Amino acid sequence: MKNAGRRDRLITYRQETLTQDDYGQPTVTTTTDTDMWAEVRFAGSAGETIKAHQVFPQSKVNFIVRHPNPTDAPGGLSMSQDDTIVFEARKYEVLGFEEIGRRDGMRIFCKEQGTDGR
């Protein structure tokens, strides 16, 4: 594993499974948390988003993790843009993924979720 020494921050990759209740509304049935070591790179400077005439700070972060191998865990780890990452008690929305090398690692592009309930 290349540059494993830089992956010194523990993050939690959170997957929520949605189903429909009796009224057809989506509900969270299970939440799967997977802890993994990551290199954290803050992309650029913190921006701001304006919503309802209030300003919320927003920062973009890249998490570099070991490539998720389906044989590591029963059923494997399937990553999706609907998932979130928890790092230092803050939630980050997953924007996209980029494979590094030939399954050497995975770069996860994220932005911090605001305090306005987004």
N, CA, C and O atoms as a GROMACS GRO file, in nm:
protein
  472
    1MET      N    1   0.085  -0.116   0.000
    1MET     CA    2   0.000   0.000   0.000
    1MET      C    3   0.090   0.124   0.000
    1MET      O    4   0.173   0.141   0.089
    2LYS      N    5   0.074   0.206  -0.098
    2LYS     CA    6   0.158   0.325  -0.112
    2LYS      C    7   0.112   0.436  -0.019
    2LYS      O    8  -0.008   0.457   0.000
    3ASN      N    9   0.207   0.507   0.040
    3ASN     CA   10   0.181   0.622   0.127
    3ASN      C   11   0.086   0.590   0.242
    3ASN      O   12   0.003   0.672   0.279
    4ALA      N   13   0.098   0.471   0.298
    4ALA     CA   14   0.010   0.435   0.408
    4ALA      C   15   0.035   0.520   0.531
    4ALA      O   16  -0.055   0.538   0.613
    5GLY      N   17   0.157   0.575   0.545
    5GLY     CA   18   0.189   0.657   0.660
    5GLY      C   19   0.112   0.788   0.665
    5GLY      O   20   0.096   0.846   0.772
    6ARG      N   21   0.063   0.836   0.550
    6ARG     CA   22  -0.014   0.960   0.548
    6ARG      C   23  -0.159   0.938   0.589
    6ARG      O   24  -0.228   1.034   0.623
    7ARG      N   25  -0.203   0.817   0.588
    7ARG     CA   26  -0.341   0.787   0.626
    7ARG      C   27  -0.345   0.769   0.778
    7ARG      O   28  -0.348   0.657   0.830
    8ASP      N   29  -0.346   0.882   0.847
    8ASP     CA   30  -0.335   0.880   0.992
    8ASP      C   31  -0.458   0.937   1.063
    8ASP      O   32  -0.453   0.962   1.184
    9ARG      N   33  -0.566   0.958   0.990
    9ARG     CA   34  -0.689   1.010   1.051
    9ARG      C   35  -0.799   0.905   1.038
    9ARG      O   36  -0.817   0.844   0.933
   10LEU      N   37  -0.871   0.884   1.146
   10LEU     CA   38  -0.978   0.786   1.146
   10LEU      C   39  -1.109   0.854   1.106
   10LEU      O   40  -1.151   0.951   1.170
   11ILE      N   41  -1.172   0.804   1.001
   11ILE     CA   42  -1.300   0.857   0.956
   11ILE      C   43  -1.404   0.746   0.965
   11ILE      O   44  -1.370   0.628   0.971
   12THR      N   45  -1.530   0.785   0.965
   12THR     CA   46  -1.640   0.689   0.966
   12THR      C   47  -1.720   0.708   0.839
   12THR      O   48  -1.776   0.815   0.814
   13TYR      N   49  -1.724   0.603   0.757
   13TYR     CA   50  -1.802   0.604   0.634
   13TYR      C   51  -1.941   0.553   0.668
   13TYR      O   52  -1.956   0.437   0.708
   14ARG      N   53  -2.044   0.637   0.653
   14ARG     CA   54  -2.179   0.605   0.698
   14ARG      C   55  -2.272   0.582   0.578
   14ARG      O   56  -2.289   0.668   0.492
   15GLN      N   57  -2.332   0.462   0.576
   15GLN     CA   58  -2.427   0.426   0.473
   15GLN      C   59  -2.564   0.406   0.538
   15GLN      O   60  -2.577   0.334   0.637
   16GLU      N   61  -2.665   0.470   0.481
   16GLU     CA   62  -2.801   0.454   0.532
   16GLU      C   63  -2.883   0.378   0.428
   16GLU      O   64  -2.876   0.407   0.309
   17THR      N   65  -2.961   0.283   0.475
   17THR     CA   66  -3.049   0.206   0.388
   17THR      C   67  -3.190   0.260   0.403
   17THR      O   68  -3.245   0.263   0.513
   18LEU      N   69  -3.249   0.303   0.293
   18LEU     CA   70  -3.383   0.359   0.294
   18LEU      C   71  -3.484   0.258   0.244
   18LEU      O   72  -3.460   0.187   0.146
   19THR      N   73  -3.597   0.250   0.312
   19THR     CA   74  -3.711   0.171   0.266
   19THR      C   75  -3.835   0.258   0.277
   19THR      O   76  -3.829   0.370   0.328
   20GLN      N   77  -3.946   0.208   0.230
   20GLN     CA   78  -4.071   0.283   0.237
   20GLN      C   79  -4.156   0.229   0.351
   20GLN      O   80  -4.164   0.108   0.374
   21ASP      N   81  -4.221   0.322   0.422
   21ASP     CA   82  -4.312   0.280   0.528
   21ASP      C   83  -4.448   0.249   0.467
   21ASP      O   84  -4.463   0.244   0.345
   22ASP      N   85  -4.547   0.228   0.551
   22ASP     CA   86  -4.682   0.192   0.504
   22ASP      C   87  -4.746   0.302   0.420
   22ASP      O   88  -4.838   0.274   0.343
   23TYR      N   89  -4.700   0.424   0.435
   23TYR     CA   90  -4.758   0.537   0.362
   23TYR      C   91  -4.675   0.576   0.240
   23TYR      O   92  -4.707   0.673   0.172
   24GLY      N   93  -4.570   0.500   0.212
   24GLY     CA   94  -4.487   0.526   0.095
   24GLY      C   95  -4.377   0.628   0.118
   24GLY      O   96  -4.310   0.669   0.023
   25GLN      N   97  -4.358   0.670   0.241
   25GLN     CA   98  -4.255   0.768   0.273
   25GLN      C   99  -4.122   0.697   0.299
   25GLN      O  100  -4.120   0.590   0.361
   26PRO      N  101  -4.010   0.755   0.253
   26PRO     CA  102  -3.881   0.690   0.279
   26PRO      C  103  -3.842   0.702   0.426
   26PRO      O  104  -3.855   0.809   0.487
   27THR      N  105  -3.795   0.592   0.482
   27THR     CA  106  -3.748   0.590   0.620
   27THR      C  107  -3.614   0.518   0.625
   27THR      O  108  -3.588   0.427   0.546
   28VAL      N  109  -3.530   0.559   0.718
   28VAL     CA  110  -3.401   0.494   0.736
   28VAL      C  111  -3.421   0.368   0.818
   28VAL      O  112  -3.470   0.374   0.931
   29THR      N  113  -3.384   0.253   0.762
   29THR     CA  114  -3.401   0.128   0.836
   29THR      C  115  -3.273   0.086   0.907
   29THR      O  116  -3.277   0.046   1.023
   30THR      N  117  -3.162   0.095   0.838
   30THR     CA  118  -3.035   0.059   0.901
   30THR      C  119  -2.928   0.160   0.863
   30THR      O  120  -2.933   0.220   0.756
   31THR      N  121  -2.834   0.177   0.951
   31THR     CA  122  -2.719   0.261   0.925
   31THR      C  123  -2.594   0.176   0.948
   31THR      O  124  -2.576   0.119   1.055
   32THR      N  125  -2.510   0.169   0.846
   32THR     CA  126  -2.388   0.092   0.856
   32THR      C  127  -2.271   0.188   0.864
   32THR      O  128  -2.250   0.269   0.774
   33ASP      N  129  -2.194   0.179   0.972
   33ASP     CA  130  -2.076   0.263   0.991
   33ASP      C  131  -1.952   0.178   0.970
   33ASP      O  132  -1.938   0.071   1.029
   34THR      N  133  -1.862   0.226   0.884
   34THR     CA  134  -1.736   0.159   0.858
   34THR      C  135  -1.623   0.256   0.891
   34THR      O  136  -1.611   0.361   0.829
   35ASP      N  137  -1.539   0.219   0.988
   35ASP     CA  138  -1.425   0.302   1.023
   35ASP      C  139  -1.310   0.269   0.930
   35ASP      O  140  -1.283   0.152   0.903
   36MET      N  141  -1.241   0.373   0.882
   36MET     CA  142  -1.125   0.352   0.795
   36MET      C  143  -1.024   0.464   0.816
   36MET      O  144  -1.059   0.575   0.856
   37TRP      N  145  -0.899   0.432   0.787
   37TRP     CA  146  -0.792   0.530   0.799
   37TRP      C  147  -0.784   0.609   0.670
   37TRP      O  148  -0.796   0.553   0.561
   38ALA      N  149  -0.763   0.740   0.681
   38ALA     CA  150  -0.763   0.826   0.564
   38ALA      C  151  -0.659   0.937   0.577
   38ALA      O  152  -0.620   0.977   0.686
   39GLU      N  153  -0.616   0.983   0.462
   39GLU     CA  154  -0.538   1.106   0.454
   39GLU      C  155  -0.638   1.216   0.424
   39GLU      O  156  -0.721   1.202   0.335
   40VAL      N  157  -0.632   1.325   0.499
   40VAL     CA  158  -0.729   1.433   0.485
   40VAL      C  159  -0.660   1.552   0.418
   40VAL      O  160  -0.557   1.600   0.464
   41ARG      N  161  -0.719   1.598   0.309
   41ARG     CA  162  -0.667   1.716   0.238
   41ARG      C  163  -0.780   1.817   0.224
   41ARG      O  164  -0.883   1.789   0.163
   42PHE      N  165  -0.759   1.932   0.282
   42PHE     CA  166  -0.857   2.039   0.270
   42PHE      C  167  -0.835   2.109   0.137
   42PHE      O  168  -0.726   2.160   0.111
   43ALA      N  169  -0.938   2.112   0.053
   43ALA     CA  170  -0.926   2.166  -0.082
   43ALA      C  171  -0.960   2.314  -0.082
   43ALA      O  172  -1.075   2.353  -0.066
   44GLY      N  173  -0.858   2.397  -0.101
   44GLY     CA  174  -0.880   2.541  -0.110
   44GLY      C  175  -0.920   2.601   0.023
   44GLY      O  176  -0.895   2.545   0.130
   45SER      N  177  -0.982   2.716   0.015
   45SER     CA  178  -1.024   2.786   0.135
   45SER      C  179  -1.172   2.760   0.161
   45SER      O  180  -1.245   2.712   0.074
   46ALA      N  181  -1.213   2.790   0.280
   46ALA     CA  182  -1.352   2.770   0.317
   46ALA      C  183  -1.440   2.871   0.245
   46ALA      O  184  -1.407   2.990   0.238
   47GLY      N  185  -1.548   2.824   0.192
   47GLY     CA  186  -1.643   2.913   0.127
   47GLY      C  187  -1.761   2.937   0.217
   47GLY      O  188  -1.765   2.890   0.331
   48GLU      N  189  -1.856   3.008   0.167
   48GLU     CA  190  -1.977   3.033   0.244
   48GLU      C  191  -2.096   3.011   0.154
   48GLU      O  192  -2.090   3.038   0.034
   49THR      N  193  -2.203   2.962   0.210
   49THR     CA  194  -2.327   2.948   0.138
   49THR      C  195  -2.432   3.033   0.209
   49THR      O  196  -2.439   3.035   0.332
   50ILE      N  197  -2.514   3.100   0.132
   50ILE     CA  198  -2.617   3.186   0.190
   50ILE      C  199  -2.751   3.118   0.169
   50ILE      O  200  -2.789   3.084   0.056
   51LYS      N  201  -2.823   3.097   0.278
   51LYS     CA  202  -2.953   3.032   0.272
   51LYS      C  203  -3.043   3.100   0.374
   51LYS      O  204  -3.008   3.112   0.491
   52ALA      N  205  -3.158   3.145   0.330
   52ALA     CA  206  -3.255   3.212   0.416
   52ALA      C  207  -3.192   3.332   0.487
   52ALA      O  208  -3.215   3.355   0.605
   53HIS      N  209  -3.113   3.407   0.412
   53HIS     CA  210  -3.049   3.529   0.462
   53HIS      C  211  -2.955   3.504   0.579
   53HIS      O  212  -2.931   3.593   0.660
   54GLN      N  213  -2.901   3.381   0.588
   54GLN     CA  214  -2.802   3.349   0.688
   54GLN      C  215  -2.680   3.293   0.618
   54GLN      O  216  -2.693   3.228   0.514
   55VAL      N  217  -2.562   3.317   0.671
   55VAL     CA  218  -2.438   3.272   0.611
   55VAL      C  219  -2.388   3.150   0.689
   55VAL      O  220  -2.374   3.154   0.811
   56PHE      N  221  -2.359   3.041   0.616
   56PHE     CA  222  -2.309   2.919   0.676
   56PHE      C  223  -2.172   2.888   0.616
   56PHE      O  224  -2.160   2.885   0.493
   57PRO      N  225  -2.069   2.866   0.697
   57PRO     CA  226  -1.938   2.831   0.642
   57PRO      C  227  -1.944   2.692   0.579
   57PRO      O  228  -2.015   2.603   0.626
   58GLN      N  229  -1.868   2.676   0.472
   58GLN     CA  230  -1.869   2.548   0.402
   58GLN      C  231  -1.728   2.522   0.348
   58GLN      O  232  -1.668   2.608   0.284
   59SER      N  233  -1.675   2.404   0.375
   59SER     CA  234  -1.541   2.373   0.327
   59SER      C  235  -1.544   2.242   0.249
   59SER      O  236  -1.626   2.154   0.274
   60LYS      N  237  -1.451   2.232   0.152
   60LYS     CA  238  -1.439   2.112   0.072
   60LYS      C  239  -1.319   2.033   0.121
   60LYS      O  240  -1.214   2.090   0.152
   61VAL      N  241  -1.334   1.901   0.127
   61VAL     CA  242  -1.232   1.813   0.180
   61VAL      C  243  -1.220   1.692   0.088
   61VAL      O  244  -1.319   1.643   0.035
   62ASN      N  245  -1.096   1.645   0.071
   62ASN     CA  246  -1.071   1.520   0.000
   62ASN      C  247  -1.019   1.419   0.102
   62ASN      O  248  -0.924   1.447   0.175
   63PHE      N  249  -1.080   1.301   0.106
   63PHE     CA  250  -1.034   1.192   0.191
   63PHE      C  251  -0.971   1.088   0.100
   63PHE      O  252  -1.034   1.042   0.004
   64ILE      N  253  -0.848   1.049   0.130
   64ILE     CA  254  -0.780   0.947   0.051
   64ILE      C  255  -0.770   0.822   0.137
   64ILE      O  256  -0.706   0.822   0.242
   65VAL      N  257  -0.835   0.715   0.091
   65VAL     CA  258  -0.843   0.591   0.167
   65VAL      C  259  -0.790   0.476   0.083
   65VAL      O  260  -0.767   0.489  -0.037
   66ARG      N  261  -0.770   0.364   0.148
   66ARG     CA  262  -0.734   0.242   0.077
   66ARG      C  263  -0.852   0.202  -0.010
   66ARG      O  264  -0.967   0.221   0.028
   67HIS      N  265  -0.825   0.146  -0.126
   67HIS     CA  266  -0.933   0.108  -0.215
   67HIS      C  267  -1.020   0.004  -0.147
   67HIS      O  268  -0.969  -0.095  -0.094
   68PRO      N  269  -1.153   0.025  -0.146
   68PRO     CA  270  -1.241  -0.071  -0.078
   68PRO      C  271  -1.245  -0.202  -0.154
   68PRO      O  272  -1.299  -0.210  -0.264
   69ASN      N  273  -1.189  -0.304  -0.095
   69ASN     CA  274  -1.186  -0.436  -0.156
   69ASN      C  275  -1.308  -0.515  -0.110
   69ASN      O  276  -1.330  -0.528   0.010
   70PRO      N  277  -1.387  -0.567  -0.202
   70PRO     CA  278  -1.508  -0.640  -0.161
   70PRO      C  279  -1.480  -0.760  -0.072
   70PRO      O  280  -1.571  -0.808  -0.004
   71THR      N  281  -1.357  -0.810  -0.071
   71THR     CA  282  -1.328  -0.927   0.012
   71THR      C  283  -1.290  -0.889   0.155
   71THR      O  284  -1.272  -0.978   0.239
   72ASP      N  285  -1.276  -0.759   0.184
   72ASP     CA  286  -1.239  -0.716   0.320
   72ASP      C  287  -1.349  -0.741   0.421
   72ASP      O  288  -1.322  -0.777   0.536
   73ALA      N  289  -1.472  -0.724   0.380
   73ALA     CA  290  -1.585  -0.739   0.473
   73ALA      C  291  -1.691  -0.826   0.407
   73ALA      O  292  -1.700  -0.831   0.285
   74PRO      N  293  -1.770  -0.894   0.487
   74PRO     CA  294  -1.878  -0.974   0.429
   74PRO      C  295  -1.974  -0.885   0.351
   74PRO      O  296  -2.026  -0.787   0.404
   75GLY      N  297  -1.997  -0.918   0.226
   75GLY     CA  298  -2.085  -0.837   0.144
   75GLY      C  299  -2.013  -0.721   0.077
   75GLY      O  300  -2.068  -0.659  -0.014
   76GLY      N  301  -1.890  -0.690   0.122
   76GLY     CA  302  -1.813  -0.583   0.061
   76GLY      C  303  -1.865  -0.445   0.099
   76GLY      O  304  -1.969  -0.432   0.163
   77LEU      N  305  -1.791  -0.343   0.058
   77LEU     CA  306  -1.829  -0.204   0.083
   77LEU      C  307  -1.856  -0.139  -0.050
   77LEU      O  308  -1.765  -0.123  -0.132
   78SER      N  309  -1.979  -0.103  -0.073
   78SER     CA  310  -2.014  -0.034  -0.197
   78SER      C  311  -2.033   0.113  -0.164
   78SER      O  312  -2.115   0.149  -0.079
   79MET      N  313  -1.957   0.199  -0.232
   79MET     CA  314  -1.963   0.341  -0.204
   79MET      C  315  -2.061   0.409  -0.298
   79MET      O  316  -2.073   0.372  -0.415
   80SER      N  317  -2.133   0.508  -0.245
   80SER     CA  318  -2.234   0.579  -0.322
   80SER      C  319  -2.230   0.727  -0.284
   80SER      O  320  -2.182   0.764  -0.177
   81GLN      N  321  -2.281   0.811  -0.373
   81GLN     CA  322  -2.286   0.954  -0.343
   81GLN      C  323  -2.397   0.989  -0.245
   81GLN      O  324  -2.409   1.104  -0.205
   82ASP      N  325  -2.477   0.893  -0.207
   82ASP     CA  326  -2.581   0.916  -0.107
   82ASP      C  327  -2.528   0.899   0.036
   82ASP      O  328  -2.600   0.926   0.132
   83ASP      N  329  -2.404   0.856   0.049
   83ASP     CA  330  -2.346   0.829   0.180
   83ASP      C  331  -2.284   0.956   0.239
   83ASP      O  332  -2.271   1.057   0.171
   84THR      N  333  -2.247   0.947   0.365
   84THR     CA  334  -2.181   1.059   0.433
   84THR      C  335  -2.056   1.009   0.504
   84THR      O  336  -2.039   0.889   0.528
   85ILE      N  337  -1.970   1.102   0.538
   85ILE     CA  338  -1.849   1.072   0.614
   85ILE      C  339  -1.850   1.158   0.739
   85ILE      O  340  -1.880   1.277   0.734
   86VAL      N  341  -1.818   1.097   0.851
   86VAL     CA  342  -1.807   1.169   0.977
   86VAL      C  343  -1.660   1.175   1.014
   86VAL      O  344  -1.592   1.073   1.026
   87PHE      N  345  -1.610   1.299   1.031
   87PHE     CA  346  -1.469   1.322   1.067
   87PHE      C  347  -1.464   1.435   1.168
   87PHE      O  348  -1.512   1.545   1.141
   88GLU      N  349  -1.405   1.407   1.282
   88GLU     CA  350  -1.393   1.504   1.392
   88GLU      C  351  -1.528   1.567   1.425
   88GLU      O  352  -1.539   1.690   1.435
   89ALA      N  353  -1.629   1.483   1.443
   89ALA     CA  354  -1.764   1.522   1.484
   89ALA      C  355  -1.835   1.612   1.382
   89ALA      O  356  -1.931   1.680   1.417
   90ARG      N  357  -1.789   1.613   1.258
   90ARG     CA  358  -1.856   1.690   1.152
   90ARG      C  359  -1.896   1.595   1.040
   90ARG      O  360  -1.825   1.499   1.010
   91LYS      N  361  -2.009   1.623   0.980
   91LYS     CA  362  -2.059   1.541   0.870
   91LYS      C  363  -2.020   1.603   0.736
   91LYS      O  364  -2.026   1.725   0.718
   92TYR      N  365  -1.979   1.516   0.643
   92TYR     CA  366  -1.941   1.559   0.511
   92TYR      C  367  -2.024   1.484   0.407
   92TYR      O  368  -2.040   1.362   0.415
   93GLU      N  369  -2.077   1.558   0.312
   93GLU     CA  370  -2.156   1.501   0.204
   93GLU      C  371  -2.061   1.453   0.094
   93GLU      O  372  -1.971   1.526   0.054
   94VAL      N  373  -2.080   1.332   0.045
   94VAL     CA  374  -1.995   1.276  -0.059
   94VAL      C  375  -2.038   1.332  -0.194
   94VAL      O  376  -2.155   1.323  -0.232
   95LEU      N  377  -1.942   1.392  -0.266
   95LEU     CA  378  -1.970   1.450  -0.398
   95LEU      C  379  -1.928   1.358  -0.512
   95LEU      O  380  -1.992   1.357  -0.617
   96GLY      N  381  -1.823   1.281  -0.493
   96GLY     CA  382  -1.776   1.192  -0.600
   96GLY      C  383  -1.654   1.114  -0.557
   96GLY      O  384  -1.603   1.129  -0.445
   97PHE      N  385  -1.606   1.029  -0.649
   97PHE     CA  386  -1.496   0.939  -0.621
   97PHE      C  387  -1.396   0.942  -0.736
   97PHE      O  388  -1.431   0.973  -0.850
   98GLU      N  389  -1.271   0.909  -0.704
   98GLU     CA  390  -1.169   0.894  -0.807
   98GLU      C  391  -1.076   0.782  -0.764
   98GLU      O  392  -1.021   0.784  -0.653
   99GLU      N  393  -1.058   0.684  -0.851
   99GLU     CA  394  -0.968   0.574  -0.821
   99GLU      C  395  -0.824   0.621  -0.841
   99GLU      O  396  -0.794   0.690  -0.938
  100ILE      N  397  -0.736   0.584  -0.750
  100ILE     CA  398  -0.596   0.621  -0.758
  100ILE      C  399  -0.518   0.498  -0.804
  100ILE      O  400  -0.522   0.393  -0.739
  101GLY      N  401  -0.448   0.512  -0.914
  101GLY     CA  402  -0.369   0.400  -0.966
  101GLY      C  403  -0.457   0.283  -1.005
  101GLY      O  404  -0.572   0.301  -1.045
  102ARG      N  405  -0.402   0.166  -0.993
  102ARG     CA  406  -0.478   0.044  -1.022
  102ARG      C  407  -0.523  -0.017  -0.889
  102ARG      O  408  -0.465  -0.113  -0.839
  103ARG      N  409  -0.628   0.043  -0.834
  103ARG     CA  410  -0.683   0.003  -0.704
  103ARG      C  411  -0.583   0.021  -0.590
  103ARG      O  412  -0.584  -0.054  -0.492
  104ASP      N  413  -0.497   0.123  -0.604
  104ASP     CA  414  -0.406   0.156  -0.494
  104ASP      C  415  -0.478   0.233  -0.384
  104ASP      O  416  -0.446   0.219  -0.266
  105GLY      N  417  -0.575   0.314  -0.423
  105GLY     CA  418  -0.648   0.394  -0.326
  105GLY      C  419  -0.770   0.456  -0.390
  105GLY      O  420  -0.796   0.439  -0.509
  106MET      N  421  -0.845   0.528  -0.309
  106MET     CA  422  -0.967   0.594  -0.355
  106MET      C  423  -0.969   0.735  -0.296
  106MET      O  424  -0.950   0.754  -0.176
  107ARG      N  425  -0.992   0.833  -0.382
  107ARG     CA  426  -1.007   0.972  -0.338
  107ARG      C  427  -1.156   1.001  -0.332
  107ARG      O  428  -1.228   0.983  -0.430
  108ILE      N  429  -1.202   1.047  -0.216
  108ILE     CA  430  -1.343   1.078  -0.196
  108ILE      C  431  -1.356   1.229  -0.183
  108ILE      O  432  -1.300   1.289  -0.091
  109PHE      N  433  -1.430   1.290  -0.275
  109PHE     CA  434  -1.451   1.435  -0.274
  109PHE      C  435  -1.574   1.465  -0.190
  109PHE      O  436  -1.681   1.407  -0.212
  110CYS      N  437  -1.560   1.556  -0.094
  110CYS     CA  438  -1.670   1.586  -0.002
  110CYS      C  439  -1.681   1.735   0.022
  110CYS      O  440  -1.589   1.812  -0.004
  111LYS      N  441  -1.797   1.774   0.073
  111LYS     CA  442  -1.815   1.910   0.125
  111LYS      C  443  -1.886   1.898   0.258
  111LYS      O  444  -1.968   1.809   0.279
  112GLU      N  445  -1.852   1.988   0.346
  112GLU     CA  446  -1.908   1.985   0.480
  112GLU      C  447  -2.056   2.019   0.476
  112GLU      O  448  -2.097   2.114   0.408
  113GLN      N  449  -2.135   1.942   0.548
  113GLN     CA  450  -2.277   1.973   0.557
  113GLN      C  451  -2.294   2.089   0.653
  113GLN      O  452  -2.232   2.093   0.760
  114GLY      N  453  -2.378   2.184   0.615
  114GLY     CA  454  -2.400   2.302   0.697
  114GLY      C  455  -2.480   2.271   0.821
  114GLY      O  456  -2.535   2.162   0.836
  115THR      N  457  -2.485   2.368   0.908
  115THR     CA  458  -2.560   2.354   1.033
  115THR      C  459  -2.707   2.386   1.014
  115THR      O  460  -2.782   2.391   1.111
  116ASP      N  461  -2.750   2.409   0.888
  116ASP     CA  462  -2.889   2.444   0.863
  116ASP      C  463  -2.975   2.323   0.830
  116ASP      O  464  -3.086   2.338   0.779
  117GLY      N  465  -2.924   2.202   0.859
  117GLY     CA  466  -3.003   2.081   0.839
  117GLY      C  467  -2.992   2.020   0.701
  117GLY      O  468  -3.068   1.928   0.669
  118ARG      N  469  -2.901   2.068   0.618
  118ARG     CA  470  -2.883   2.009   0.485
  118ARG      C  471  -2.810   1.879   0.495
  118ARG      O  472  -2.786   1.814   0.393
   0.00000   0.00000   0.00000
